[in-house]
Amino acid sequence: MIWPRRDFKFPNTVNGLLSEPEGDSEMRPEIVLFGDSITAQSFRSGGWGSALADAYSRKADVVVRGYGGYNTRWALFLLHHIFPLGSSSPPVATTIFFGANDAALKGRTSDRQHVPVEEYTDNVRKIVQHLKKCSPTMLIVLITPPPIDEAGRQSYAESIYGEKAMKEPERTNETTGVYAQHCVALAEELGLRCVNLWSKMQETNDWQKKYLSDGLHLTPEGNGVVFDEVSRVFREAWLSPEEMPFDFPHHSHIDGKNPSKAFEERCL
Amino acid sequence: MIWPRRDFKFPNTVNGLLSEPEGDSEMRPEIVLFGDSITAQSFRSGGWGSALADAYSRKADVVVRGYGGYNTRWALFLLHHIFPLGSSSPPVATTIFFGANDAALKGRTSDRQHVPVEEYTDNVRKIVQHLKKCSPTMLIVLITPPPIDEAGRQSYAESIYGEKAMKEPERTNETTGVYAQHCVALAEELGLRCVNLWSKMQETNDWQKKYLSDGLHLTPEGNGVVFDEVSRVFREAWLSPEEMPFDFPHHSHIDGKNPSKAFEERCL
């Protein structure tokens, strides 16, 4: 694939400095990670967001737009701000990674965050439709919520609230699985790529402790699964860091005696 | 401090979606990390860049502009592209972190990267002057190169090249220290804040193995020092994440029964 929207023009040098490009230059395409706390925390040590940023180093900017506690209903309020229509440089790719809060059970301690599965599906559809309006060529990847370890969630609540901890789970793996199924079905309906994290993680023994730190959020190993899966899907969609150009010459291509040559010759 | 350049206007909602902002919205200020491989690698697991991105989560975007192998002479070629004059949204803060390659010794294996210390100083001054032209209020932090562990560098070379490894060091701690001193002096001359990493790291016993992975690049602990020092300097300059507003309401401020209220009322 020829790189989309790569209208970067390399200028001539003036007095050893590159001359001024017109307006803000767009050196690198943007990959936006849009989601809830699992996205917001993705730049912690071992996080899937920072691993992506590292993998696309000097090729693309990975921009985190994670909102802890948000469900898709609240995410809609942000949509036009994070992804304004008419932007001259919309992201080349966006991950949409909600559902963990939508799937909180009605009438339990996280009731406030609950969104019925039909509305969740419709909200994700609205997000996708908006992104496609921003840029019809944008790669959009849906990510299902991860599985829930109810025992781990209970232990976590007890470690925080002691005896006052919830007695009944505020999320169940079964219900979250229904949201995951709807996410997968929506991706099929809309012809989008999807990471079924809920299923993928449960293929591994001891996924409850291996991948989840509190029954819901991800351990570094869990972050590794998201990174591997998102990387795989991006590569399948031709958004492979190896195929993408560096923003500027690799240092080994710079002639120490005549450095400007590498900068002049490079036509991105 | 009142947040600079925060001309964000929160719009009214239309049909439950936020109405279209004019042009590209600038929701978050940008912090740019400009430097060589030690900046480029700062989003690896345990890296100082991703730790900063996490600390400023939902407050500022941390943008990595690290170029492995680059010295300040080559960095000048990128200056107008990374920091175009006339940008409507220049970074609020930039770290300038070069010198490790400039300080490579003349006539040794990394000769190509060598830049005399006077030119290094002048190049960093040019970078600063350009950034201040972009935005006179930009917080600019100079970072000196880290110390060099010559034995560690030699071991690393042998692990890669075996018997063909360099016999004489391509960098020495003493010479790199001269570059660090010039960096500190330049910061004083220009009234800029500075992280003297070369000195700071050597205050700790076993800094050679504790902070450096190959005699030059940083271990996770070494990354931790950079993160701590840059965070400290940012805070001293009032760029403290705790003082900065969230880009959008915290989920706990959203009324589950009337979510639009939180979005309408929030005037950033």
HADDOCK unambig.tbl for C-alpha pairs under 7 A between the chains (distance, minus, plus):
assign (segid A and resid 17 and name CA) (segid B and resid 76 and name CA) 6.07 0.50 0.50
assign (segid A and resid 17 and name CA) (segid B and resid 77 and name CA) 5.16 0.50 0.50
assign (segid A and resid 18 and name CA) (segid B and resid 77 and name CA) 5.34 0.50 0.50
assign (segid A and resid 18 and name CA) (segid B and resid 78 and name CA) 6.84 0.50 0.50
assign (segid A and resid 18 and name CA) (segid B and resid 80 and name CA) 6.10 0.50 0.50
assign (segid A and resid 19 and name CA) (segid B and resid 80 and name CA) 6.77 0.50 0.50
assign (segid A and resid 20 and name CA) (segid B and resid 80 and name CA) 5.75 0.50 0.50
assign (segid A and resid 20 and name CA) (segid B and resid 84 and name CA) 6.63 0.50 0.50
assign (segid A and resid 21 and name CA) (segid B and resid 81 and name CA) 6.66 0.50 0.50
assign (segid A and resid 21 and name CA) (segid B and resid 84 and name CA) 6.85 0.50 0.50
assign (segid A and resid 23 and name CA) (segid B and resid 86 and name CA) 6.75 0.50 0.50
assign (segid A and resid 23 and name CA) (segid B and resid 87 and name CA) 6.36 0.50 0.50
assign (segid A and resid 24 and name CA) (segid B and resid 84 and name CA) 6.07 0.50 0.50
assign (segid A and resid 24 and name CA) (segid B and resid 87 and name CA) 5.57 0.50 0.50
assign (segid A and resid 25 and name CA) (segid B and resid 81 and name CA) 6.31 0.50 0.50
assign (segid A and resid 43 and name CA) (segid B and resid 50 and name CA) 5.46 0.50 0.50
assign (segid A and resid 43 and name CA) (segid B and resid 51 and name CA) 6.94 0.50 0.50
assign (segid A and resid 43 and name CA) (segid B and resid 53 and name CA) 6.56 0.50 0.50
assign (segid A and resid 43 and name CA) (segid B and resid 54 and name CA) 5.38 0.50 0.50
assign (segid A and resid 44 and name CA) (segid B and resid 50 and name CA) 6.74 0.50 0.50
assign (segid A and resid 44 and name CA) (segid B and resid 51 and name CA) 6.34 0.50 0.50
assign (segid A and resid 44 and name CA) (segid B and resid 54 and name CA) 5.88 0.50 0.50
assign (segid A and resid 45 and name CA) (segid B and resid 45 and name CA) 5.25 0.50 0.50
assign (segid A and resid 45 and name CA) (segid B and resid 46 and name CA) 4.91 0.50 0.50
assign (segid A and resid 46 and name CA) (segid B and resid 45 and name CA) 4.92 0.50 0.50
assign (segid A and resid 46 and name CA) (segid B and resid 46 and name CA) 6.93 0.50 0.50
assign (segid A and resid 50 and name CA) (segid B and resid 43 and name CA) 5.46 0.50 0.50
assign (segid A and resid 50 and name CA) (segid B and resid 44 and name CA) 6.76 0.50 0.50
assign (segid A and resid 50 and name CA) (segid B and resid 50 and name CA) 5.99 0.50 0.50
assign (segid A and resid 51 and name CA) (segid B and resid 43 and name CA) 6.94 0.50 0.50
assign (segid A and resid 51 and name CA) (segid B and resid 44 and name CA) 6.36 0.50 0.50
assign (segid A and resid 53 and name CA) (segid B and resid 43 and name CA) 6.57 0.50 0.50
assign (segid A and resid 54 and name CA) (segid B and resid 43 and name CA) 5.38 0.50 0.50
assign (segid A and resid 54 and name CA) (segid B and resid 44 and name CA) 5.92 0.50 0.50
assign (segid A and resid 68 and name CA) (segid B and resid 251 and name CA) 6.85 0.50 0.50
assign (segid A and resid 69 and name CA) (segid B and resid 251 and name CA) 5.44 0.50 0.50
assign (segid A and resid 70 and name CA) (segid B and resid 251 and name CA) 6.07 0.50 0.50
assign (segid A and resid 76 and name CA) (segid B and resid 17 and name CA) 6.05 0.50 0.50
assign (segid A and resid 77 and name CA) (segid B and resid 17 and name CA) 5.17 0.50 0.50
assign (segid A and resid 77 and name CA) (segid B and resid 18 and name CA) 5.36 0.50 0.50
assign (segid A and resid 78 and name CA) (segid B and resid 18 and name CA) 6.84 0.50 0.50
assign (segid A and resid 80 and name CA) (segid B and resid 18 and name CA) 6.03 0.50 0.50
assign (segid A and resid 80 and name CA) (segid B and resid 19 and name CA) 6.71 0.50 0.50
assign (segid A and resid 80 and name CA) (segid B and resid 20 and name CA) 5.72 0.50 0.50
assign (segid A and resid 81 and name CA) (segid B and resid 21 and name CA) 6.63 0.50 0.50
assign (segid A and resid 81 and name CA) (segid B and resid 25 and name CA) 6.25 0.50 0.50
assign (segid A and resid 84 and name CA) (segid B and resid 20 and name CA) 6.60 0.50 0.50
assign (segid A and resid 84 and name CA) (segid B and resid 21 and name CA) 6.80 0.50 0.50
assign (segid A and resid 84 and name CA) (segid B and resid 24 and name CA) 6.06 0.50 0.50
assign (segid A and resid 86 and name CA) (segid B and resid 23 and name CA) 6.72 0.50 0.50
assign (segid A and resid 87 and name CA) (segid B and resid 23 and name CA) 6.30 0.50 0.50
assign (segid A and resid 87 and name CA) (segid B and resid 24 and name CA) 5.57 0.50 0.50
assign (segid A and resid 112 and name CA) (segid B and resid 256 and name CA) 5.04 0.50 0.50
assign (segid A and resid 113 and name CA) (segid B and resid 256 and name CA) 6.86 0.50 0.50
assign (segid A and resid 251 and name CA) (segid B and resid 68 and name CA) 6.85 0.50 0.50
assign (segid A and resid 251 and name CA) (segid B and resid 69 and name CA) 5.45 0.50 0.50
assign (segid A and resid 251 and name CA) (segid B and resid 70 and name CA) 6.08 0.50 0.50
assign (segid A and resid 256 and name CA) (segid B and resid 112 and name CA) 5.05 0.50 0.50
assign (segid A and resid 256 and name CA) (segid B and resid 113 and name CA) 6.88 0.50 0.50
